[in-house]
Structures are given as structure tokens and as C-alpha cells.
Amino acid sequence: MFKTLDTLLRGLAGREDRVAELQAVLTACQALGPDNGGQGEMEKVRCITNWLKACGVTALSRVDAPDPRVTDGQRPNLVARIPGKSSRTLWLFGHTDVVPPGDLAAWTSNPWQVRRDGDFLYGRGVEDNQQAIVSMLLLAEEVLSQGITPELSLGLVFMADEETGSLYGLEHLLNTAPHFFNPDDLYIVPDAGSPKGDVIEIAEKSQLWLKVQTTGIQCHGSTPQKGRNAFLAGADMALSCHNALRSAFADANPLFDPPYSTFVPGKHEANVPNINTVPGNDVFYIDCRLLPHVDMDSVLAKMREVAAEVAEKHTVQIQVSVVQRQDATAIPQTGTVVTALKAAIARIYGVQAQAVGIGGATVAAFLRQKGLPAAVWGCLENTCHQPDERSSITATIKDSQVFAHILMNAAHV
């Protein structure tokens, strides 16, 4: 087995041109979802499907989600599988959609055409999430070209709609085709990490998005005493909530960075269009990221308590409503997939990886909620969504070698 693993690792090395070739093809497919002004991921998934078929992958399944907003009427989710000696499967997940490039003037080159500069490839999506996709395709190609039957089976999932909520992506796949996945399988989502590859995400904070609507009385700016300034009351509410919530839920957990719950006022809707009118209505939003032990209903109750106090102070009405809530998820630091990843990362990257928690949300949360122990890992530059997004060719190859190490070490997982 070790000889076969070494052969597989050597075969994956030196594939720089293959990485660049795949990235160029994938980037040219402008896989923007309809919420981002595009026609979805179908062209990209067709390219991936053709690549896998050319490599010799025969077990290909589509679990598409209907979406009348796109030309094809479907958002594609592709599942590929290569049988191993064991039916136990190493699952790797890559999302095919990307975000818009934003200000084109901020890019050094065309974001939809890959630019190669030394070890780096530049273009929209090359890191988020095509580095994962390419490493997955490289692994599948090398396993089949060498005629290797891996110790574990290999499962590859190419998902739609990650950038705008996953309703048409992994959430749809898990709800309509759960038979693909078993709790004993290994699950890795290569969609977050560090430039050294030394961070494994095993936990995510709860996510609670709240809308705060203040209703006062509109009046002329020269006679503010005749009205009730909803914006002023809303501003007081934003500061009061920020301070009160941080004080009430001040516990820390060193697994996370930052190690405490956060309560961040963010989006603010337009109120009046002119300067000399006191607004009678004001709306803003608070993004709460809560440590796993913090009860979301307790946070909501505290928010409404503060709202009542501020409303009385300003003689206005303040309504707090939930926009989105998602429970915290976590897997054990000593879990099988974490142990396997640490051993593989030490072999390939020569670093000791640490388990961490994050405040952000990844699709690993959907897997964990179904009892599927997913870890999030990759060796990434962390330039996603930025102009001149970049991906390391070397890291793409080494990521593939990390997955190969796990795939060929069933006895150790």
C-alpha cells in the first residue's frame, strides 16, 4: 500500500501545466447564479463531466434542483464516485458557482481569463472554489490513469449555489439524495484554510441575522419637536444593542477567532431622500455570530428588552425580527477525519495542523446537521471575492496529495 501511495504522490507531482489548463477552462465558464446576474453553473458542470468521463469515471449522477430563473431550468449538482477496496468513502466537495468580479478597473487582467505569473494563477474563481475542484479532478485522473484501486472509495461532489445560500446546491442534494452518504464516511470541504495549510476548521458559530425596524413620526427638519426621529432612535438602538449584548454574552472559547460572540450592526436601509426631513421610519440589521453554547432565543429576548427601553426613551416603536438563523455545528477534535487530515498534512506540507472554529458559515454545516462529520481544510491564499483573486499551483497539487494520502490509508482511519 505504501509503495502504491508513493507512486500516486509522484504521479500527482509535476502537474503544474495540467492545473493551469483546468483552471483556464473552468474560469472561462462564468458560473454566476441568477442572484448574481448569471445563468448558473450548467456550462461549468458539463466541462467537469466531460473531463471525468475522459479520465474513465463511469459512476456519475446528477441531482439537479429546478430553477426557472436560468435558461436550462436546472441548477446542476454532480456526484462522481470511484470504487475502492472498501465501500467506506472519502467525500470531497467543491462548489461550481462564483461571485461577480466587481470593479473591473481593480483587476490587473481580465477576471474571466486566467493569468499565470510564476506559481500563481489569477482570475475569478481560481481559489473560490476551483482550487478544490482542480485538486479533486487531478486525484481522480491520477488514480484511474495508474489503474489503482484505492483503499477507500472516492466520492466527488460538485455543488451549485454555494455563494447564495446552497438552497439549490448541497441542501437540495442532502434532502433529495441522502442515500449517497453514510455517517462512517469521511467528509472534507476544501473551502477555507490558511496559506500554510495548518488550520482545520471543525466548528462554526451559530448565525443569527436580525432586522431592527424603528417607526417614529416624520416631520420637517426645522421643527424636529413635531416628529419622532426614527433614525436617531435607531442609531441609539444599534449602539445599545452592541454594548448590551456584548456584556450579557461575554463568555470566551479559545477555539474561535475572535474567541467571543459578536454582534455587528451592518446593513442600513435608505430612509428619507432629502436632508431637511426627519425620518419616520428606519431599518438596520445586526449580524450575530454566537459561540455554540449561547442560546439564540436568549439573545433575541435580550435584543427585544433593549428595544423596549430605547423605544420608551425616544417615544417610538421598535420591532426586532429574525432574518436568518442557523445553529452552531462542530465535530470532535479527535474525530477520524481530523486525525486523518493531520497525518496527511504533516506528510505533505510538513506542518502540524491545528483544529479551529470560525464565525463564518460553510457548507460543512449542512453535512454536520445531517450527522455527517465534515471538516473544512485547504491551503489557500484567502483572496476569494477580491480583485486579482489568486491560487497557488503548488498548493493545488499538494492539496490533491493530502487527499491521496487519506484515500490510500484506510487502515489508519
N, C-alpha and C positions, 0 to 999 in steps of 0.2 A: 504493500500500500504506500509506504513512504517513497519508494522508487517511483511509483506512478504519480504521486503528488509532486515530486521534484520535476518530473518530466512535464507535468501540466504547468507548473510555475515557470519553467524555462520557456515553454511554448507561448505563454502569455507575455513574457518579456520581449522587448524589441518590437512592439506592435504600434509604435508611435504613428506611423502613416495610416494605419487602419483606424486609429482613434480619430485622427483629423478627417479622414474620409467620411466616417459615420457622422461625425458632428456637423460636417458641411451639409450633408443630405438632410439631417434632422432639422437643422436651423432654418434651412430654406423653406420648410413646411411651417407656415405661420399659424401655429396651433393656438389661436386665441379663441376662448369661449365666447358665446354670444353676449354675456355680461360685460365682456371686454371688447366688444365691437367686432368679433370674428365669427367664423363659420365652424368652429370646433376643431376636433383632433383627427378627423377621419383620414385625411391625406397622410398624416404622420403615422398613424396606425397601419395603414396599408404598406408604407415603406418598411416598417418594422416587421410586419407579417411576411413580406416578400424576402426580407433578409433572413428571417428564421427558417423559412421554407428552403431557401438556398443552402442553408447550413445543414439541413436534414432533420429539422424539428417537425414531427408529424402530429403531435398531440397539441393542437391549437383550438381554443374555444373562445367564442365571442359572447359576452354578456352585455349587450348594449342597452342603454337607457333611452327611451323615447324622448325627443326634444324637438317640437315643431319649429323652434326658432332657427334651426340650422338647415341647410339645403338637403342634407342626407336624411334629416328627420331622426337621427340617432346620434348618441354620444357613445363612442366605442370604448369598451373595456376588453382587453385581450389577455387571456390566460394561456401560458405555454408551459409544457411540462416535459422533462427528460427523465425517464425512469432510471432509478439506481438499484443497487443491491437491496436496499431497504425501501419500503413504501413511505417511511418517515421522510418528510420533505423539508428542504431548506427553501423558504419562500423569500424572494426579493421583490420589492415594489418600487416602480418608477412611475411618475406622473408625466403624461404627454403634453398637457397644456402649459402655456407660458403666459407671462404678463406682457402688456404692451411695452414698447421701448421707451415711451415718454418723449422727452425733448430730444429730437434727432440731432440738434446742434451740439448736444453734450457728448455725443459719441464721436470717437476718432474715425470710425469707419461705419459702413452700412451694417446695422444690427442684424439684418437677415442674411448676411454673407459672412461666413467665418473668416476671421483674420488670424493668421498664425504668426506668433512672434516668440521664437525660442521654444520654451516648454509650455507656453500659454496659448490658448485659443480664446478669441474674443467673439462675442455675439450673443443675441438674446436667447436665453435658454441653455447655453452651453454648460452652465453649472446647475441651474434650477430647471429641470431636473435631468438634463441629458447626460451629465457625468455618470449618474446612476444607470441610466438606460444603456449607455455605451459599455459600461463595465459589465452589465448583465449580458449584453449581446456578445461581447468578447468571450466571456466564460462559456456560454452555450456553444459558440463556434469552435472553441478550442477543445472542449470535451468531445464533441462529435467528430471533429477532424482527426483526433488521435484515437478514436474508437474506444474511448474509456467508458466503462460503466462505473459511475461514482458510487461511493459508499451510501450516501443519501440520495434520494431523488431531488431534482432541481425544479423548482417552480418559479416562473417569472410572471409578474403581473404588471401590465401597462395600463394605467388608470387615466380616465378623463377627469376634468373638473376639479382638480385639487386646489387651484388658485381661487376658486369662488365657492367653496363650501363642501365639495365632494358629494353633493346630492345625486349627481349623475355619474359619479365615479365609484370610489370604494364603498361608500354607503349603499349604493344600489347593488353592487356586486355581493356584498355580505348578506344583504337582505333577500336577494333572489337566488343566489347560488352558494349557500353556505356549505354544501357538500364537498367543495374543493378543500376545505381547511379542517385540520384536526388540532386539538389543544396540545398534542405531543410534538407537533411540527415546530420548526424554528422559523422565526419571523424577523426580518431585518428591513427597515425602511431607510435607504441611504439618502436622506433629505435634510440632514443637519449634521454639523460636526465642527471640527477645528482644522486649521491649516497643518497641524502636526498629526492629526488622526488619533489624538489621545483622549477623546471625550466620547462617552457612550451615554446617550440620553435614555433614561429608564423611567422618568416620571414627568408629568405635566401638571401644572396648577389648574384648579378649576377656573373657568372663564365665565364671567357674568357681565353682560353689557346692559346698561340701564339708560333709559330715556327720562330726562327731567324736564317737564313742561310747566312753565310758570305763566299764570293768567292774571293780569292786572287790569288797568284801565288806561286806554290810550288818550293822550291829550297833546296840546301844543307845548313845544319845548320852552316857551317863555312863561308858561304858567304850570309848572310841574306839580304844584299843590292840588291841581284839579284832577290829577290822574294817580295811577299806581304804577310805578316804573317796573315792568316785568324784567327788564334786562338787569337793573340794579339788584333786584331780589334774586334773580338767577345767579348773578356773579357772587352774591353773598352765599347762596346755596352751594355753589361749586367749591368755594373756599371752606365753608363749614363742614361739608361732607368729607373733603380731602383730609382735613385735620381730625375730625371726629372718628372717621373710620380707621385711620392710621393709629390713633390712640386706642381704640376699642379692640382692634385685631393686630396687636403688635408682636405676636409670637414670631420666632425665627426658626428656620430649618436650614442648616448649612449645606444640604444637598442642592439647594437652589441658589441662583444668582439673578436678582438680589434675593437674600435669604428670607424675605418677609413678603406678606401680601401687599399688593399695590392697588391704588385707587386713583386713576388718572382721568381727569376731565379732558375731553378731546374735541370731538366734532361739535360745532356750534352752527345752528341754522340761522339764515338771514331773518331779521325781524322787520324793521321798517326800512324803506329805501332812501329816506331823506334824513338829514341831520336834525332838523328842528321839530321832530315828533318824538314824544315819549312813547316807547313801545308798550302795547298792552299784552303782548304775547312773546314768550322767549323759550327756546328749546335748545338744550345741550345734552351731551351724552357722557357717561362715565364708563371707562373700561376697567373692570375689576379682575385682577388675577390673584386667586386665593390659594394659600397653602392647602394641601389635601385635607387637613383636619378641620379647616374653617367651614362652618355651615353657611351655605349660601342664603338660606332663609333668614338667618340671624343678621347677615349683612343687609339684606333687603329691609328687615324690620328696623335696623338702626338708621338706614337711609330715610325711611318714612318718618321716624321720630325726629330727625334733624329737619326734615321738610316741614313738619308741623310747626316747629319752633321758628324757622325762618319765615314761613307764611304768616304767622301771627305777628311777627316783628314788622313786616312790611305791608300787612293787610292785603295779601294776595292769596291766590290758590296755587299750590304746587302739587303736581301729580308725578309719582315715580312709577314707571312701568318697565317690565323686562323685555329687552330686545332679543337677547340670546343667552342661554345658559348651557354650560357643558361641564359635567362632573370631572374632577381630577382623575387621572389614571396613573398607574405605576405597576412595575414588575419588580421582583426581588433583585437586590444587588448581586446575589449569589445564584441567580437563575441560570438555566442551561445556556440560553443564547448569549447572555452576558459573559459567562465563563468561556464559551467557545470564541466569542469575539476577542476577548482579552488575549487569549493564547495566539490567535491568528495575527492580531495587530502587533504583538510582541515579536513574532517571527518575521513579518513582512516589513513593518515600519521601525522596529527596534525601539519602541516606546511602551511604557506601562500606561494603559488607558484607565481613566477614572470614570466611575458612574456619576452622572449628574441629573438634576431636574431642571426644567425650563419653564418659563412663564408662557411661552408661545404654544401654539397648537399644531400638531402634525396628524397625518392620517393614522399614525400608530394608535391614537386614542380610539378610533373606531374598532381596531383589532382588539385592543385590550378590553374594551367594553363587551366584546363577544367572548371573552375568556381566552383569547389568543395572545400569548406573551411576546409582544413585539418590542424590539429595541431599535433605536434610531442612531445610525452611525454613518459617517463618511469622512473623508479627508478633503475638506472644502476650503476655498479661499474666502467664502462668505461675502460674495459680491452680488448675490441674487437681487433682482429688481433694480439694480443700479445701472447707469450708463457704463459702457465698456465692461459689462459682465464678463468674467473670465473663468477658465477652468484649466487645471494643470493636466497635461498629458500623462506625466509620470504618475500622478495621484490616481488618475483613471485606471491605469494599468495595475497599480498596486492595490487599489480597491478590489479589482477583479481577482487578484491573487489572494486577498484576505478571504473572499467568498469561496475561492477554490480550496483554501486550507480547511475551512469548516466543512465543505462538501465532501472532502476526502478523509475526514477524521471522525467518522460515526462512532467509533469506539470511545472517543473522548467526550462525546456529547450525549 
